[in-house]
Amino acid sequence: MEYSVDESMLLLFNPARGALALTERHFWDNIQPYKLNQQEEKLLKETGFLPGGEYSSDQAIAQFRQLKLKTRPTTFFITPQLDCPMGCVYCFQQNSRSTKRLQPQHIAEIDDFIVRYAAERNLDNSKIALVLFGGEPLLPSLREFNRNLLKLAKHRGYAADIVTSGVSIDQYYLDLTSQYAEIIREVNITLDGSAGVHNRLRPTQGGGDSYTLIKENVDKLLDRGIRVLVKTNFGHHTCQGAENFLRDMQNYGWFERYNFVFAASLVREYGKVSTQGEVMDEGELVIRMVELFRSQEFSHLLPKLRLESLRLTDNLAHAFKLLEYHDPKQGQINLFDGYPKYAACHPGDGTTVNISYDGRVYSCNWMVGKEHLSVGSIFAEYSIPSPQPQDYIYKNQCKACDIRTLCGGGCLIEAAEDQSFYQDCYTTARKTIDGFIRECIRRGWLETDLGPNRFRVIRPSFDFNYRYESRLTR
């Protein structure tokens, strides 16, 4: 992809390799390999702009990916029921509520399924994580189930996460998280902005204040040393009040806590779920996050920032070094942990599994309740999916696409629910990428100094890290 910085200079981006470079327009338009000096030829090959070099072969990248899959953690989301005290306006489970639920006695079937799954895929227990998911997983009716599940995780040597609304964390669950703190990687809680905005988007089922309850429970977990990730699903209204929300969290002292992380995500319409107009383009959101966290007021918060679920642009923000943190004491530059992603999403390559309330197994959390998308059941003897990851990057619809390594082959549920998904996905994704890069150029955020060179590499390639691998080991 070529982007004009000015009349004489181009920004080059190779999404198949992750390479980013600056060059003179005249040099690039008239490039001839035999006219390159040795250093230029080496750079162009290493970055994939010329044939040859480590990152110029799809086969080499595919082999690297298969190697990483052997060490990348597999996450088993456990959705014991779909009941929830919240009335969120954009809930992806709003049309799939059920009264069915997993019972404490089903822990044995869950254990057996995970053991068989791990054996099929040659997974080490230290690379397996169980996630309590919902609905709301921390309801009083699930106390025995949750205790037994965490007991199982500890016994097997698995890690554990909890994804909760935060409103149902009572004394029992505070004590339970403290008891199993050694295996709990984090408690993931959503706050969608300051009190007024959050309570409009994520009220209790009766329309009441959930913000106050969540804030109090975040404080209690932090006081106990539990790692808490507060995630905001940004939409149009949340984004408008982002500064005030960051100030609120600073006033609470959360950013000063060693066990606190803030994640910026995006409201999406996965599976055509209604969001009541909250959806915004992810390029707009990342521009907004860069704008906020490069400002003098908020730049010191960068070490606590995570960008999540922004499949097209978060890696670019990382590659362009738009969110750097300069340590005032050590004088070093720490890049924010942007969880750069390469290849398919976790459901796409088989490293995410959801065990639902009726025992059915799904590749993706958003599929739960859509029985036609189930890939098996914990109650069936032979229901484990193929141990070979589904390679969405290299399938027929995507293998010739020049942005496949950014989008990861698209969203599984969107493709499953919309037969025409692949007809428009490239146009939509490319528009987001182009808009983001051109806005960065317009704002002067990208390096444009070539120095004495005709061709200068800003970033040679993706660094091939995986989000949950970073999260498991950090």
N, C-alpha and C positions, 0 to 999 in steps of 0.2 A: 504494500500500500504506500502511495506517495502523497505527501501533504506539503503544500507550499508554505514555507516560513516567511519568505519575502521573494523578491524578483530573482535573486541569485542563489537561493538556498532551498534544499528539500529536506524534509524529515522522512526517513524511510522506516517502515515497520514491516517485519516479516512475521505474521501471526503463526505460521507453521513452525517457527523456531523460537519466537519470542525476541528476535533480534531487533534492536532499535539503533538507528544511526543517523548522523547528519552528513550531508554531502553538498558540494557545489552542483547546482543544476546542470551546468555545462559538462562537468566531469561525468555525471551519471547518464545524461542523455547520449553521450558519445563514448561510453565505456567500451574498451576493447581489452580482453584479458592479457594479451601479449604486451600491452602498453603499461601495465601496472608495475610498480616497483615491488620488490619482494615483500615488504611489510604490508602494503595495500592488498596484495593477493592473499596473503595469509589471513588478514582481517576479514576479507570478503568471503573466504571459504569457511572460516570458523563460525561466522555469523549466519551462514546459509544463503548469502546473497550470490554466491557462485557455487557450482557443483563441487563436491568434495568437502572434507572437514567433518568433525565429530557430529555436528548437529544438522547435517544436510541430508541425512538418510532417514526416510520414514521407518525403515526396518530397524535402524539403530535406536530410534526413539521408542518404537514398539517393544523392543527387547528390554530397554531400560524400564519401561512401564511395567512389564511383566515381573521384572526383578523387584520393583518397589511394592508390587501387590503382595509379594510373599512376606513383607515385613510391615505393611500398612495395617493398622488395627481395623478389626471388623466390629461394627457397633450393632448390638441387638436392642432395638427399641421395644419395650414391653408396654402395650396399651391394654391394661386390665379391664377398663370400661370407658365409656364416653360421657358419663355424667360430669357436669361441670357447674360450679356456682356462678360462672361468668356469663355475660351476655354480649360478647365482643361483636362488633358490627361486621367484621371481615373473617369470622371463624370458618376455616375450611371444612369443619365437621358439621356445619349447620344443617346439612341435608342428610346426615348419616347417623343420627342418634339411635341408640339401641339400648335395651334394658339388659342385654346379656353381659356377663362379666366372667373373668377368670377368677377361680377360687384358690384358696391356699393349697388345697390338695393338687392343683394343677402345676405347682412348682416342679414336681417330679417330671412331668411331661416336658416342661420348658427346659429343664436340666438335660434330659435325654436328647431333645432336639438339638440343643446347642453343642453338646458333646459329639453327636453324629455329624453335625454341620462342620464342626472344627476338624473332625477326622477326615471328612471328604475333601476339605480344602487345605489340609495340612497346616492348621493354624495353631500357634502357640498360645497358651492361656494368658500369658502376659500381654498379648496383643488383642485381647477381647475386652469389650466394655459393654455393660448392661445399662440401659437408660430407662428410668421410670418416666413414662410418658402418659398422655391422656387424649381426650378429656382432661380432668384434673386428677393426677395420680395420688395426691396427698389428702384424700378425703378420710374421715374417721372410719368409714366402712372398709377401707383397704389397709388398715393398720397391720393386721396379721399377715396379709399377703406381702406387703412391702418389707416387713421385718424379715420374713423368710427369704425373700428375693435377695436382699442385701447380705443375709447370712450365706446364701448360696454363692454370691459373688466373692465374698471373702474366702470361703472354703475352696473355691476353684482357682483363686488367684486372679480374678477378673477385676477391672476397674469399674466404677459406677458413676453415673451422672443422674441428676434429677431435673426434669423440665417441668416447671410448675407455674401457675398463675401467681402464686405467692400469698393468696388470701386465706388458704386453709392450713397454714403452718402453725400448729398449736404446740403446746408444751411437749406432747408426745413426740412430734416430729422433730422438734429442736433437739430433744434428747437422743432420738434415733440417729440424726445426722452426726451428732457429736460422737456417738458410740462407733459409727462406721466412717469417721473422718479420714482414716488412713487410706481407704479405697475410693472415697468420693472425690472425683476430680473437680466437680463444680456443681452448684445449683444454679440453673438457668431460669431467670425471672424476667418477664417483660413489663417494662414501663414505657408507655407511649407518650412521653412528653410530660410537661407540668400537669398539676392536678386537674385543671379545667379541661385540657385537651385529652388527657388520658381517660378521665371519667366519661367523656362523651364517646370515645372509641371503645373503651374496655370497662364498662360498668358491671356491677353485679347483675344477676338475672332480673332483679327487681328494679334495676335502674339506679342503684345506690352507689356510694363512694367506695371504690376499691383501692384508690391511690393511697389513702391513709393506712389501710391495713398492710398493703404491700411495703410501703416505706418502713413501717415499724418492724416488719418481719425481716427485711433486708438488714436493718440495723442489728437485730438479734443474731442473725447468722454471722454477720461480720464480727460481732463481739465474741462469738465462739470460735473464731478462726476458720470458719468454713469459707471456701472460695466461692464467691458469688459473681456471676456474669449477669449484669443488667443489660438486657437487649431492648432496643427501640426499633420497631417496625415503622420506618419512615414512610409517610404518605404526605399529601398536600398540606393538611392541617398541622401535622407534627413538625414538618420541616419549617413552617413559618415561625414556630415558637422554639426553635432549637437552642438559640442563645440563652433564653430564660431557663430552659430545662438544664443545660449544662451548669448555669449559675446555681440552680437549686441543688444539684448533686455536689457541687463544690461546697456549698454552705453546709450540707449534711456531713462533710468531711469524708465522703466515700472515696474520692480520688487519692486521698492520702493513705488509704488502707492498702497494705501489701496484698490482701486477698480479694481485691475488687478489680473487675474488668468491665469496660463499657463496649458494647457491640452495636454497630449501626447496620441494620438490615433493611429490607424493603418490603412494603405491602405488595403482594402479588395476587393474581387471579388464577392460581394453579387450578386446573380442572374446571375453569370457568366459574369459580366461586365469586359471588357478588362482593364487592368491597365498598359499595356506596360512594364511588367516585374518589376514593383515596389513592388509587394507583398513580404513580409518577414514573417517568423514565429513569432507569438506573443511572444513566449518564448524568442526568440533572442532580441526582442525589450525591454521587461521588464528587461532582464539582462543588456542591454545597458543603460536603464534609471537608474537602481540601480548603475551601474558602474559610471555613470556621477554624480549622485546626492549624492553619498557617497564620492566623491572626495573632497579634501580640497577647491578647487576652487569654487565648486557649491553647497556644502552642505547647505549653509546658505539660499539657494533659496527653500528649501524643503517645507516650509509652503505655497508656491504658486503653488506647483505641484499637478496636478490631473492626474490620469490614467483613460482613458475612453475606453469603447468598447473592453476591454481585458478580455473576459469572463472566461478564463481558468486560468490566472496567476496573475491578479492584486490583487485578494483576497489572493492569496498565498504570494505575496510580502508583503501585509499588515500583514498576519498571522505570517510570519517569522520575522517581525520587521526589514525588510531590509532597510526601508526608515524612520528612526527616526530623529526627529529634537530635539537637545538638546539646550534649551533656555539658552544662556550665562548669561542672567541677572537674571532670576528666578530659574535657575538650574533645571527646570522641563523638562520632556520628552514629546514632543507633537508628536503623530503619525500623519503622513500625512493623509489628508482626502481622502482615497482611494475609497470611495463609495463602500464598500463591498456589494456584491449582493448575494442574496440567492433565489433560485427557478428560474422561467422562466423569459425571458426578458419582457420588458413592453408590446410589442405587444402580447406576448404569454399569458399574464394574463389579457389583456383587459384594461390596464391603459394608453395606447397610441392609439390615433386615428388620422388619416390624412384625412382631407376634401380637395379633390383635385379640380383642375381648372374647372372640369365639374360637380362638385357636388357629385361625387362618393366618397364613404367612404372606407378607407382601414385600415387594422390593423397596417401596417408598411409603413414608408416613401418610402422604396425601392420598394414597390409594385405599386406605383402610375403609371398609364398608362397601367398597365396589368389588363385589365378589367375583366378577368376571376377570378382575385383574390379579386375583390371588394366585400364588405359585405353589401352594401346598398347605399343609396343616400339621401342627405339632401332634395331633391325635392319629395321624396316619403313619404307618410304619416306613413307607418309602415315599417321602414327599420332598426330599431335599433337592433344590434346584441343581443344575449341572455345576460341577466345580470349576468349569471354565468361565471366566468373566465374559460378560457380553461386551463386545468391543464396539461401542457406538461410534467411536471416532473413525473407524475404518470400514464401517458398513457402507452399503451401496449409496444410500442417500447422502453420505457425508464425506466419502473418501476423497473427492475432488474439491472440497470446499476449502477456501483459503483462510477461514476463521474457525475451523473446527476445533483447534486446540484452545480457543478461548471459550466457546460455548459448550464444549464437551459433548457435542452430539444432540444438544437440545434437552428439553424436559421430557422425561418418560411419560408422565401422566398427561401432559398436553398432547404429546404425539399419539398416545393411546386413545384419547377422547376426541381427537380431531383428525380425521383422515386426510385433510388438506394441510396439516401442520407444516410439512416439509416444503410445500410450494411457496410459502411466504417467509419461512424462518430466516433465510439468508438476508433478504431485503430488510427485515425488521432489525436483525442483529447488526448488520453493517451500518444501518442508519444511526444506531446508538453509538457504535464505536467511532464512526466518522464525526458525529456531533461532539463527542467527548474530546477527541484529539484536536479538532479545530477550535474548540473553546479554550483548550489549554494553550494553543498557539496564540489565539487572540489576546489572552490575558498575560502573555509573556512568561508563562510558567516553565517552559521547556528550555533547556540549554541550547544556545544558538552560536556558541563560539567555536569555530573550527580550528582556530590557531593556525599553525603553519601547514596543516593537513588539508587534503582535498576530500578526505573521507574519515570520519571519526565515529567510533562505536560508543554509544551511550550505555547500551546493555547488550552483552553478547548472546544471551540465551535465557530461557526460563531456568530457574534454579531447581526445578523438579521436586519441590517439596509438596507434602500433602497435609491438608488442614488438620485432620484428626491425629496424624502422627505428631505434629507439633504440639497439639493440645495434650496428648497423652503424656508426653515427656517433659513438658515445661514445668 
